[in-house]
Amino acid sequence: MHMKSVFIIFVAVALTLPSYSNTTNSDNVKYYKVIAELLQNGINEALNNNMKECYQYFDEAYAMAETQKLEQLLPILAISHSRLLFIEEKYSDAFIKIEKVSHLIAKQPSTTFAGDYYEILAQCYLEQEKWDLALLNLQKAEEIRIKVEPGKNWRTYNGMAKAYRSIGKDDLADEYSIKASKLSKIQNARRIILDIQNELKFDEQSGTIASLSMQNIKAKAELQKAKFRNILLLTLLVAFVIISILLFYILKQRTLYNKEMAIKNELISKSLGEKEALVQEVHHRVKNNLQIISSLLSLHSRSVHDKITTEALLESQSRVMTMSLIHQNLYKNGPSSRLEVKEYLNNLCRQIFDTYNILGSKIKIHTDIQYGMVDVNLLVPLGLIVNELITNALKYAFEGRDAGFINITLGSVNEIMKLTVKDDGNGYNMEQNEGGFGHKLIDVFARKLEAEVIKKVDHGTSITLIFKHHYFE
């Protein structure tokens, strides 16, 4: 729930709903109170992670405000609700919710809520990768906030930096990143100054100072010392008695506590064992299901006579088995999210050669892997990339040849990871094959790993992926 703290701070504004009204009508005050209670109930449900119930309370509050024609509250409620949906990564729902009050924002275009409206709308467009629309709404938010609430523009500038970075305008992205950083620092400094101001604020109830003579001051100081000594002695006596009682109670409870802890540890160990067995069973079933799919693809490939269809089925079978191999290793090695990359890649190579019936040929494969354990979330895209590269080499590199080699290396230079798959084949026209599904798959997973892809054709084909981050141990 730590992400929802952002939402709770924002919704706290809505709990002071009566302050936004320009009327003293008693009926309106009654509805404000009911709406505030609904929002508080929704917040409580959000804190307990009951998001469905939270949404229901917010919808009920919005419906009441809409029925009673409390238009000044509707933007507050819609913006609060959309922020919650955005935090829950329900971007489409957030977009629908925020769009409901567009006509109300148009009536009050220079308010702090208008700035929030355009910023949230822009964030929705950013998630949809509609960069132009996102920038347009961020610019509107910036213009409004400069007038009414400039401190919030650090969020606006962060959004602009993301949008410009995505469309390749790195200079503008860096400029707005710097603006956001500076504005954030200013806001932090202002917050610290306000804290100091509150700490030094004059207390009118207890801050009246009487004019005392030096004699009175001295007498008062002596009296305070005497009182302090008496209080200290009494405190020490009471503390001694309390400590004695507490020690007796602690010694008595310690035995009971140790017994309870032993029982709880036993239950925890049992529960952990059951969960580990369940995780292994899940991996086992996933592996079996993937192997069934692979077998079906293999049977289908034997029943068709079209070469292109057969190759597509074999490629799909190889991709399925690439993922199946990971779950097979997780099932064998117990509950863990990391696997040995060297063993996995070696098994993957043998599996690909077996799929394409190349094990008895003169085409050899050599691996040089320098790393140990790799997280499964990274191993899946890495394995699929290697599968595509080896498959491409087998399909195109050795046409008209009986022998050849494929070399796979995984290493690092200055903490920059490098994966290279090279063959000594005839080479092939990369531009001609660039639009193939395999190449698209490589590009997709390369972006997922934030890797740079370098392709060369020189006495064979060499494809290298350079990782910008140190993902491996």
TIKE-849763 format. One line per field, with one value per residue (C-alpha): residue number from 0; x, y, z. Coordinates in Angstrom, 3 decimals, always signed. Example, Ala and Ser with C-alpha at 12.3 -4.5 7.8 and 13.67 -1.06 7.14 Angstrom:
! residues 2
num = [0 | 1];
c1 = [+12.300 | +13.670];
c2 = [-4.500 | -1.060];
c3 = [+7.800 | +7.140];
END
This chain:
! residues 473
num = [0 | 1 | 2 | 3 | 4 | 5 | 6 | 7 | 8 | 9 | 10 | 11 | 12 | 13 | 14 | 15 | 16 | 17 | 18 | 19 | 20 | 21 | 22 | 23 | 24 | 25 | 26 | 27 | 28 | 29 | 30 | 31 | 32 | 33 | 34 | 35 | 36 | 37 | 38 | 39 | 40 | 41 | 42 | 43 | 44 | 45 | 46 | 47 | 48 | 49 | 50 | 51 | 52 | 53 | 54 | 55 | 56 | 57 | 58 | 59 | 60 | 61 | 62 | 63 | 64 | 65 | 66 | 67 | 68 | 69 | 70 | 71 | 72 | 73 | 74 | 75 | 76 | 77 | 78 | 79 | 80 | 81 | 82 | 83 | 84 | 85 | 86 | 87 | 88 | 89 | 90 | 91 | 92 | 93 | 94 | 95 | 96 | 97 | 98 | 99 | 100 | 101 | 102 | 103 | 104 | 105 | 106 | 107 | 108 | 109 | 110 | 111 | 112 | 113 | 114 | 115 | 116 | 117 | 118 | 119 | 120 | 121 | 122 | 123 | 124 | 125 | 126 | 127 | 128 | 129 | 130 | 131 | 132 | 133 | 134 | 135 | 136 | 137 | 138 | 139 | 140 | 141 | 142 | 143 | 144 | 145 | 146 | 147 | 148 | 149 | 150 | 151 | 152 | 153 | 154 | 155 | 156 | 157 | 158 | 159 | 160 | 161 | 162 | 163 | 164 | 165 | 166 | 167 | 168 | 169 | 170 | 171 | 172 | 173 | 174 | 175 | 176 | 177 | 178 | 179 | 180 | 181 | 182 | 183 | 184 | 185 | 186 | 187 | 188 | 189 | 190 | 191 | 192 | 193 | 194 | 195 | 196 | 197 | 198 | 199 | 200 | 201 | 202 | 203 | 204 | 205 | 206 | 207 | 208 | 209 | 210 | 211 | 212 | 213 | 214 | 215 | 216 | 217 | 218 | 219 | 220 | 221 | 222 | 223 | 224 | 225 | 226 | 227 | 228 | 229 | 230 | 231 | 232 | 233 | 234 | 235 | 236 | 237 | 238 | 239 | 240 | 241 | 242 | 243 | 244 | 245 | 246 | 247 | 248 | 249 | 250 | 251 | 252 | 253 | 254 | 255 | 256 | 257 | 258 | 259 | 260 | 261 | 262 | 263 | 264 | 265 | 266 | 267 | 268 | 269 | 270 | 271 | 272 | 273 | 274 | 275 | 276 | 277 | 278 | 279 | 280 | 281 | 282 | 283 | 284 | 285 | 286 | 287 | 288 | 289 | 290 | 291 | 292 | 293 | 294 | 295 | 296 | 297 | 298 | 299 | 300 | 301 | 302 | 303 | 304 | 305 | 306 | 307 | 308 | 309 | 310 | 311 | 312 | 313 | 314 | 315 | 316 | 317 | 318 | 319 | 320 | 321 | 322 | 323 | 324 | 325 | 326 | 327 | 328 | 329 | 330 | 331 | 332 | 333 | 334 | 335 | 336 | 337 | 338 | 339 | 340 | 341 | 342 | 343 | 344 | 345 | 346 | 347 | 348 | 349 | 350 | 351 | 352 | 353 | 354 | 355 | 356 | 357 | 358 | 359 | 360 | 361 | 362 | 363 | 364 | 365 | 366 | 367 | 368 | 369 | 370 | 371 | 372 | 373 | 374 | 375 | 376 | 377 | 378 | 379 | 380 | 381 | 382 | 383 | 384 | 385 | 386 | 387 | 388 | 389 | 390 | 391 | 392 | 393 | 394 | 395 | 396 | 397 | 398 | 399 | 400 | 401 | 402 | 403 | 404 | 405 | 406 | 407 | 408 | 409 | 410 | 411 | 412 | 413 | 414 | 415 | 416 | 417 | 418 | 419 | 420 | 421 | 422 | 423 | 424 | 425 | 426 | 427 | 428 | 429 | 430 | 431 | 432 | 433 | 434 | 435 | 436 | 437 | 438 | 439 | 440 | 441 | 442 | 443 | 444 | 445 | 446 | 447 | 448 | 449 | 450 | 451 | 452 | 453 | 454 | 455 | 456 | 457 | 458 | 459 | 460 | 461 | 462 | 463 | 464 | 465 | 466 | 467 | 468 | 469 | 470 | 471 | 472];
c1 = [+0.000 | +2.938 | +1.969 | -1.514 | -0.062 | +0.158 | -3.523 | -4.461 | -2.653 | -4.537 | -7.932 | -7.371 | -8.299 | -11.725 | -12.370 | -12.616 | -15.398 | -17.512 | -14.705 | -15.104 | -18.718 | -19.824 | -23.186 | -24.347 | -27.435 | -28.085 | -29.050 | -25.770 | -23.855 | -25.713 | -24.726 | -21.137 | -20.998 | -22.402 | -19.968 | -17.037 | -18.068 | -18.288 | -14.803 | -13.411 | -14.950 | -13.372 | -9.978 | -10.301 | -11.077 | -8.069 | -5.803 | -7.108 | -6.446 | -10.155 | -10.083 | -13.441 | -15.249 | -13.183 | -14.316 | -17.935 | -17.742 | -16.183 | -18.812 | -21.550 | -20.041 | -19.769 | -23.367 | -24.636 | -22.703 | -23.959 | -27.582 | -27.456 | -25.781 | -22.706 | -20.625 | -17.748 | -17.115 | -17.275 | -13.744 | -12.289 | -13.987 | -13.173 | -9.516 | -9.173 | -10.795 | -8.690 | -5.465 | -6.420 | -7.133 | -3.840 | -1.897 | -3.639 | -2.411 | -5.988 | -5.152 | -8.195 | -10.589 | -8.707 | -9.031 | -12.800 | -13.237 | -11.270 | -13.005 | -16.379 | -15.536 | -13.973 | -16.967 | -16.682 | -12.967 | -13.780 | -15.956 | -13.101 | -9.914 | -7.633 | -8.027 | -5.636 | -8.018 | -7.758 | -3.979 | -4.425 | -6.994 | -4.671 | -1.728 | -3.670 | -5.059 | -1.502 | -0.314 | -3.039 | -1.847 | +1.758 | +0.732 | -1.004 | +2.194 | +0.234 | +3.103 | +1.640 | -1.588 | +0.394 | +2.609 | -0.403 | -2.105 | +1.135 | +1.620 | -1.912 | -1.174 | +2.067 | +0.315 | -2.339 | +0.070 | +2.427 | -0.489 | -2.089 | +0.279 | +3.788 | +5.258 | +3.362 | +5.046 | +7.859 | +5.412 | +4.488 | +8.161 | +8.809 | +5.990 | +7.397 | +10.848 | +9.392 | +7.411 | +10.354 | +12.651 | +10.212 | +10.104 | +13.878 | +14.205 | +16.810 | +17.909 | +14.405 | +14.031 | +17.231 | +16.106 | +12.779 | +14.399 | +16.678 | +13.666 | +11.787 | +14.796 | +15.340 | +11.655 | +11.525 | +14.500 | +12.815 | +9.653 | +11.647 | +13.437 | +10.097 | +8.702 | +11.679 | +11.283 | +7.579 | +8.462 | +10.924 | +8.283 | +5.814 | +8.413 | +9.170 | +5.526 | +4.489 | +2.024 | -0.468 | -1.957 | +1.274 | +3.650 | +2.856 | +6.107 | +5.984 | +8.622 | +10.614 | +13.333 | +16.724 | +15.915 | +12.706 | +14.484 | +17.152 | +14.595 | +12.543 | +15.634 | +16.491 | +12.918 | +12.985 | +16.217 | +14.716 | +11.600 | +13.727 | +15.745 | +12.605 | +10.972 | +14.160 | +14.364 | +10.701 | +11.050 | +14.053 | +12.143 | +9.088 | +11.286 | +13.039 | +9.726 | +8.381 | +11.571 | +11.481 | +7.889 | +8.651 | +11.670 | +9.563 | +6.831 | +9.325 | +10.999 | +7.606 | +6.464 | +9.704 | +9.036 | +5.533 | +6.853 | +9.532 | +6.909 | +4.628 | +7.510 | +8.454 | +4.878 | +4.698 | +8.087 | +6.862 | +3.684 | +5.694 | +8.094 | +5.176 | +3.441 | +6.664 | +7.169 | +3.628 | +4.139 | +7.440 | +5.762 | +2.928 | +5.376 | +7.209 | +3.905 | +2.964 | +6.275 | +5.828 | +2.345 | +3.405 | +6.334 | +4.025 | +1.494 | +4.227 | +5.605 | +2.125 | +1.865 | +5.328 | +4.297 | +1.136 | +3.169 | +5.634 | +2.802 | +1.232 | +4.521 | +4.778 | +1.288 | +1.783 | +3.736 | +4.216 | +7.823 | +6.979 | +4.241 | +6.531 | +9.287 | +6.827 | +5.551 | +9.101 | +10.033 | +6.962 | +7.817 | +11.356 | +10.068 | +7.645 | +10.397 | +12.658 | +10.166 | +9.415 | +13.105 | +13.075 | +10.094 | +11.660 | +14.813 | +12.778 | +10.813 | +13.986 | +15.969 | +13.253 | +11.625 | +13.922 | +13.682 | +17.241 | +18.815 | +22.301 | +22.623 | +25.463 | +23.613 | +20.396 | +21.980 | +23.857 | +20.624 | +18.808 | +21.355 | +21.043 | +17.248 | +17.250 | +19.580 | +17.307 | +14.198 | +15.805 | +17.405 | +20.962 | +22.585 | +24.255 | +25.434 | +28.820 | +27.434 | +28.929 | +28.054 | +30.382 | +29.442 | +31.617 | +29.464 | +31.187 | +28.219 | +26.375 | +22.872 | +20.352 | +16.872 | +14.065 | +12.472 | +15.655 | +16.392 | +13.100 | +13.740 | +17.444 | +16.614 | +14.103 | +16.651 | +19.307 | +16.713 | +15.885 | +19.551 | +20.501 | +17.395 | +18.204 | +21.777 | +20.569 | +18.028 | +20.164 | +23.889 | +24.686 | +22.640 | +24.546 | +27.070 | +27.474 | +29.643 | +30.051 | +30.070 | +28.033 | +29.768 | +27.883 | +29.695 | +28.379 | +30.845 | +31.487 | +33.878 | +33.908 | +30.607 | +28.927 | +27.364 | +27.803 | +26.047 | +27.338 | +26.029 | +28.379 | +28.516 | +30.971 | +28.223 | +27.551 | +25.953 | +22.517 | +20.765 | +19.758 | +17.660 | +15.678 | +14.929 | +14.511 | +10.715 | +10.477 | +8.758 | +12.004 | +13.787 | +10.826 | +10.863 | +14.582 | +14.029 | +11.125 | +13.081 | +16.203 | +14.207 | +12.860 | +16.440 | +17.488 | +20.097 | +21.786 | +21.796 | +24.826 | +24.642 | +27.616 | +28.172 | +31.870 | +32.934 | +29.595 | +26.984 | +27.581 | +24.852 | +25.838 | +23.606 | +25.147 | +23.335 | +23.450 | +22.861 | +24.627 | +21.891 | +24.051 | +26.079];
c2 = [+0.000 | +2.393 | +3.671 | +4.515 | +7.011 | +9.394 | +8.889 | +9.295 | +12.641 | +13.873 | +12.658 | +14.355 | +17.572 | +16.142 | +15.530 | +19.303 | +19.487 | +22.195 | +24.721 | +24.611 | +25.699 | +29.275 | +28.643 | +28.085 | +26.117 | +23.597 | +20.853 | +21.268 | +21.051 | +17.834 | +16.345 | +17.523 | +15.614 | +12.428 | +12.673 | +13.202 | +10.083 | +8.047 | +9.194 | +8.317 | +4.842 | +4.494 | +5.527 | +2.970 | +0.234 | +1.301 | +1.093 | -2.450 | -3.268 | -3.733 | -1.823 | -3.011 | -1.642 | +1.553 | +2.182 | +1.608 | +4.283 | +6.765 | +6.046 | +6.545 | +9.889 | +11.039 | +10.011 | +11.950 | +15.096 | +14.797 | +14.282 | +17.284 | +19.367 | +20.096 | +20.770 | +22.335 | +18.926 | +16.706 | +17.568 | +16.859 | +13.455 | +12.459 | +13.485 | +11.601 | +8.483 | +8.591 | +8.916 | +5.761 | +3.918 | +5.193 | +3.880 | +0.526 | +0.666 | +0.749 | +3.435 | +2.987 | +3.272 | +6.339 | +7.946 | +7.322 | +8.650 | +11.878 | +12.566 | +12.701 | +16.149 | +17.726 | +20.024 | +21.181 | +21.891 | +24.080 | +26.236 | +26.788 | +26.579 | +28.473 | +26.410 | +24.012 | +21.176 | +22.119 | +21.715 | +18.284 | +17.317 | +18.038 | +16.337 | +13.101 | +13.174 | +13.557 | +10.622 | +8.453 | +9.465 | +8.684 | +5.150 | +4.859 | +6.186 | +9.085 | +11.493 | +14.514 | +14.462 | +13.945 | +16.969 | +19.120 | +18.418 | +18.778 | +22.229 | +23.188 | +21.919 | +23.924 | +27.153 | +26.771 | +25.767 | +28.651 | +30.937 | +29.121 | +26.430 | +26.551 | +24.083 | +21.169 | +21.729 | +19.345 | +16.540 | +18.302 | +18.588 | +14.928 | +13.976 | +16.247 | +14.729 | +11.238 | +12.236 | +14.008 | +11.091 | +8.685 | +10.643 | +10.989 | +14.637 | +13.978 | +17.628 | +18.750 | +15.695 | +16.603 | +20.237 | +19.319 | +16.698 | +19.436 | +21.753 | +19.043 | +18.324 | +22.005 | +22.589 | +19.478 | +20.761 | +24.161 | +22.478 | +20.442 | +23.590 | +25.396 | +22.470 | +22.549 | +26.325 | +25.884 | +23.166 | +25.541 | +28.278 | +25.958 | +24.924 | +28.588 | +29.698 | +31.759 | +29.992 | +32.629 | +30.388 | +29.671 | +32.242 | +35.252 | +36.161 | +37.983 | +40.568 | +39.065 | +40.591 | +38.914 | +37.826 | +36.180 | +34.437 | +33.062 | +31.924 | +30.256 | +28.417 | +27.087 | +25.939 | +24.148 | +22.360 | +21.162 | +19.939 | +18.186 | +16.333 | +15.171 | +14.069 | +12.256 | +10.300 | +9.379 | +8.372 | +6.138 | +4.430 | +3.818 | +2.642 | +0.141 | -1.335 | -1.478 | -3.047 | -5.709 | -6.587 | -6.572 | -8.854 | -11.362 | -11.175 | -11.457 | -14.512 | -16.104 | -15.331 | -16.302 | -20.011 | -19.627 | -17.464 | -19.996 | -22.755 | -20.622 | -19.702 | -23.350 | -24.194 | -21.222 | -22.092 | -25.616 | -24.322 | -21.858 | -24.582 | -26.804 | -23.992 | -23.072 | -26.664 | -26.810 | -23.573 | -24.806 | -28.037 | -26.034 | -23.827 | -26.909 | -28.466 | -25.297 | -25.321 | -29.047 | -28.549 | -25.560 | -27.599 | -30.521 | -28.252 | -26.574 | -29.977 | -31.062 | -27.923 | -28.674 | -32.238 | -31.036 | -28.582 | -31.366 | -33.708 | -30.930 | -30.123 | -33.742 | -33.704 | -30.672 | -30.613 | -26.882 | -25.938 | -22.473 | -23.869 | -26.642 | -24.162 | -21.907 | -24.838 | -25.957 | -22.408 | -22.185 | -25.579 | -24.387 | -21.224 | -23.225 | -25.649 | -22.694 | -21.629 | -25.233 | -25.818 | -22.974 | -24.406 | -27.858 | -26.563 | -24.613 | -27.785 | -29.831 | -27.227 | -26.374 | -23.014 | -20.401 | -17.458 | -17.878 | -20.467 | -21.385 | -19.577 | -21.736 | -25.014 | -23.559 | -22.256 | -25.529 | -27.521 | -25.037 | -25.509 | -29.307 | -28.999 | -26.754 | -29.135 | -32.025 | -30.161 | -29.577 | -33.076 | -31.651 | -33.623 | -36.069 | -33.463 | -31.770 | -28.408 | -27.832 | -25.394 | -23.993 | -21.960 | -19.740 | -18.607 | -16.765 | -16.259 | -18.214 | -17.485 | -15.367 | -14.190 | -16.011 | -12.732 | -12.014 | -15.574 | -15.970 | -13.113 | -14.020 | -17.651 | -16.651 | -14.306 | -17.066 | -19.486 | -17.094 | -16.397 | -20.084 | -20.931 | -18.163 | -19.456 | -23.025 | -21.813 | -19.393 | -19.698 | -23.167 | -23.515 | -25.768 | -26.753 | -29.889 | -28.420 | -25.277 | -23.923 | -21.614 | -19.853 | -18.375 | -16.154 | -14.315 | -12.065 | -8.561 | -5.674 | -2.932 | -4.231 | -3.997 | -7.361 | -8.712 | -11.672 | -12.724 | -15.456 | -15.955 | -18.483 | -19.132 | -19.578 | -17.880 | -14.836 | -13.628 | -10.436 | -8.928 | -6.172 | -8.745 | -10.774 | -7.764 | -7.873 | -11.524 | -12.530 | -13.849 | -10.510 | -8.638 | -10.962 | -10.297 | -6.530 | -6.681 | -8.629 | -6.562 | -3.459 | -5.272 | -5.925 | -2.391 | -3.938 | -2.549 | -4.930 | -4.935 | -7.011 | -7.811 | -9.979 | -10.817 | -14.423 | -15.419 | -13.614 | -12.113 | -10.621 | -8.992 | -7.674 | -5.179 | -4.741 | -1.319 | -2.662 | -5.364 | -7.975 | -10.977 | -12.124];
c3 = [+0.000 | +0.023 | -3.447 | -2.189 | +0.271 | -2.706 | -3.316 | +0.361 | +0.580 | -2.484 | -1.267 | +2.080 | +0.235 | -0.475 | +3.243 | +3.725 | +1.160 | +2.859 | +2.464 | -1.322 | -1.253 | -1.736 | -0.064 | +3.499 | +2.532 | +5.302 | +2.827 | +0.961 | +4.243 | +4.996 | +1.637 | +2.080 | +5.341 | +3.776 | +0.845 | +3.217 | +5.175 | +1.954 | +0.958 | +4.395 | +4.096 | +0.669 | +2.063 | +4.863 | +2.336 | +0.229 | +3.281 | +3.852 | +0.176 | -0.548 | -3.807 | -5.145 | -2.077 | -2.253 | -5.842 | -4.810 | -2.105 | -4.534 | -7.188 | -4.601 | -3.506 | -7.124 | -7.869 | -4.846 | -5.805 | -9.372 | -8.269 | -5.906 | -8.656 | -6.528 | -9.634 | -7.711 | -6.056 | -9.133 | -10.432 | -6.964 | -6.780 | -10.383 | -10.055 | -6.751 | -8.211 | -11.374 | -9.350 | -7.483 | -10.743 | -12.183 | -9.184 | -9.698 | -13.358 | -14.640 | -17.169 | -19.420 | -16.467 | -15.215 | -18.646 | -18.717 | -15.188 | -15.754 | -19.087 | -17.297 | -15.863 | -18.963 | -19.418 | -15.787 | -16.127 | -19.130 | -16.821 | -14.344 | -16.465 | -14.062 | -10.878 | -9.232 | -10.152 | -13.823 | -13.583 | -11.965 | -14.615 | -17.543 | -15.835 | -15.194 | -18.738 | -20.042 | -17.905 | -19.474 | -22.956 | -21.941 | -20.995 | -24.385 | -26.075 | -27.597 | -27.160 | -28.984 | -26.959 | -23.763 | -24.481 | -25.386 | -22.048 | -20.081 | -21.607 | -20.509 | -16.994 | -16.943 | -17.959 | -15.250 | -12.498 | -13.223 | -12.317 | -9.364 | -8.055 | -9.604 | -7.121 | -8.716 | -12.081 | -11.117 | -11.969 | -15.209 | -16.208 | -15.401 | -17.781 | -20.502 | -20.076 | -20.522 | -23.629 | -25.316 | -24.476 | -26.108 | -29.377 | -29.530 | -28.459 | -25.786 | -25.486 | -24.515 | -22.277 | -20.395 | -20.114 | -18.508 | -16.263 | -14.885 | -14.396 | -12.521 | -10.296 | -9.462 | -8.705 | -6.509 | -4.502 | -4.089 | -2.824 | -0.308 | +0.893 | +1.311 | +3.261 | +5.636 | +6.129 | +6.929 | +9.450 | +11.134 | +11.116 | +12.866 | +15.425 | +16.247 | +16.273 | +19.302 | +21.588 | +22.722 | +25.425 | +27.312 | +25.848 | +28.091 | +29.918 | +33.263 | +34.195 | +37.068 | +39.176 | +39.417 | +42.991 | +41.959 | +39.115 | +41.490 | +44.073 | +41.416 | +40.113 | +43.617 | +44.115 | +40.786 | +41.766 | +45.050 | +43.310 | +40.709 | +43.398 | +45.197 | +41.975 | +40.934 | +44.227 | +44.057 | +40.417 | +41.185 | +44.001 | +41.846 | +38.966 | +41.248 | +42.371 | +38.804 | +37.442 | +40.156 | +39.292 | +35.578 | +35.978 | +37.888 | +35.245 | +32.356 | +33.836 | +34.323 | +30.790 | +29.079 | +29.404 | +27.988 | +25.183 | +24.223 | +24.060 | +21.893 | +19.568 | +19.168 | +18.156 | +15.748 | +14.191 | +13.601 | +11.927 | +9.820 | +8.705 | +7.768 | +5.880 | +4.088 | +3.038 | +1.675 | -0.274 | -1.690 | -2.778 | -4.346 | -6.282 | -7.555 | -8.572 | -10.488 | -12.383 | -13.042 | -14.485 | -16.581 | -17.919 | -18.769 | -20.495 | -22.555 | -23.536 | -24.642 | -26.789 | -28.208 | -29.023 | -30.760 | -32.839 | -33.705 | -34.818 | -36.849 | -38.577 | -39.723 | -41.169 | -43.424 | -46.669 | -47.114 | -46.284 | -44.927 | -42.669 | -41.440 | -40.591 | -38.750 | -36.676 | -35.830 | -34.809 | -32.571 | -31.082 | -30.339 | -28.613 | -26.480 | -25.456 | -24.601 | -21.919 | -20.912 | -20.191 | -17.645 | -15.753 | -15.905 | -14.198 | -11.622 | -10.849 | -10.381 | -8.403 | -5.893 | -5.080 | -6.552 | -8.941 | -10.294 | -12.595 | -13.792 | -17.136 | -18.475 | -17.908 | -19.308 | -22.542 | -23.127 | -22.696 | -24.925 | -27.733 | -27.565 | -27.574 | -30.680 | -32.551 | -31.582 | -32.816 | -36.218 | -36.329 | -36.502 | -33.677 | -36.079 | -38.569 | -38.894 | -37.743 | -34.287 | -31.559 | -28.901 | -25.820 | -23.653 | -20.682 | -17.831 | -15.494 | -12.852 | -11.602 | -13.557 | -12.540 | -14.356 | -15.464 | -17.430 | -18.466 | -20.375 | -22.879 | -23.021 | -23.858 | -26.543 | -28.132 | -28.224 | -29.637 | -32.491 | -33.269 | -33.400 | -35.447 | -37.950 | -38.245 | -38.905 | -41.500 | -43.493 | -42.699 | -44.004 | -47.161 | -49.584 | -46.884 | -44.755 | -41.982 | -39.941 | -36.414 | -34.229 | -31.348 | -28.333 | -25.826 | -22.786 | -20.957 | -19.697 | -20.191 | -17.524 | -16.132 | -19.547 | -20.486 | -24.009 | -25.676 | -29.116 | -31.452 | -34.453 | -37.257 | -40.087 | -42.648 | -45.953 | -44.368 | -45.402 | -46.370 | -43.044 | -44.576 | -46.544 | -43.390 | -41.086 | -41.269 | -40.227 | -37.001 | -35.505 | -35.972 | -34.531 | -31.519 | -31.005 | -31.184 | -28.697 | -26.091 | -26.688 | -25.763 | -22.704 | -21.590 | -22.619 | -24.883 | -27.996 | -30.988 | -33.321 | -36.540 | -38.789 | -41.872 | -42.300 | -43.013 | -41.524 | -39.473 | -36.006 | -33.815 | -30.516 | -27.725 | -25.313 | -22.011 | -20.420 | -16.912 | -14.939 | -14.761 | -13.853 | -10.863];
END
